[in-house]
Amino acid sequence: MIAEKKHAARILPGVAAPTVPGVLGVFDRMINVATQRRALSELDDAALKDIGVSRFDAETEAARAPWDLPKR
């Protein structure tokens, strides 16, 4: 019985199951990135020019899904 519980706690052999704080951290990051993308899309053309981003690039980034997080 103990061996079954130990095995059930793993998704793949050698890979630990996700923890609640880890999952919550991912959701927090998703919310933060979505907020930043929304803010980027709301910048005017002059502000975008100041930071070197085109309107097309800003809109493309803003259209990405919340779970499409940038690599660290």
C-alpha positions as MATLAB code, in Angstrom:
seq = 'MIAEKKHAARILPGVAAPTVPGVLGVFDRMINVATQRRALSELDDAALKDIGVSRFDAETEAARAPWDLPKR';
ca = [
       0.000    0.000    0.000;
       2.803    2.459    0.879;
       4.594    1.634   -2.367;
       1.391    2.379   -4.313;
       1.037    5.817   -2.686;
       4.681    6.597   -3.356;
       4.245    5.662   -7.013;
       0.978    7.621   -7.280;
       2.779   10.793   -6.159;
       4.903   10.725   -9.297;
       3.704   11.691  -12.746;
       6.689   10.199  -14.534;
       9.366    7.956  -13.087;
      12.017   10.164  -11.530;
       9.892   13.326  -11.761;
       8.292   14.683   -8.602;
       4.617   15.587   -8.626;
       3.881   19.325   -8.774;
       3.394   21.027   -5.433;
       0.593   23.432   -4.577;
       3.002   26.379   -4.127;
       4.611   25.512   -7.465;
       1.288   25.438   -9.280;
       0.167   28.675   -7.610;
       3.463   30.262   -8.619;
       2.818   29.388  -12.257;
      -0.684   30.892  -12.089;
       0.735   34.042  -10.469;
       3.315   34.323  -13.247;
       0.608   33.827  -15.883;
      -1.443   36.671  -14.388;
       1.601   38.958  -14.214;
       2.612   38.259  -17.811;
      -0.965   38.776  -19.058;
      -1.092   42.112  -17.210;
       2.208   43.207  -18.763;
       1.049   42.179  -22.225;
      -2.189   44.128  -21.814;
      -0.237   47.202  -20.682;
       2.091   46.853  -23.683;
      -0.872   46.787  -26.054;
      -2.257   49.970  -24.481;
       0.903   52.039  -25.057;
       0.679   54.733  -27.707;
       2.936   54.717  -30.754;
       5.336   57.267  -29.259;
       5.868   55.150  -26.124;
       6.370   52.034  -28.231;
       8.938   53.894  -30.342;
      10.752   54.934  -27.142;
      11.186   51.300  -26.121;
      11.936   50.089  -29.646;
       8.815   47.983  -30.181;
       6.593   48.211  -33.244;
       2.802   48.310  -32.984;
       2.700   44.950  -34.786;
       5.110   43.365  -32.278;
       3.158   44.804  -29.327;
      -0.152   43.475  -30.650;
       1.392   40.093  -31.470;
       2.787   39.788  -27.948;
      -0.509   40.913  -26.405;
      -2.406   38.272  -28.383;
      -0.383   35.390  -26.908;
      -2.247   33.031  -24.593;
      -1.727   33.491  -20.821;
      -0.123   30.049  -20.555;
       2.348   30.896  -23.348;
       5.020   32.113  -20.955;
       8.433   33.347  -22.086;
      11.375   31.095  -21.304;
      13.417   32.246  -18.347;
];
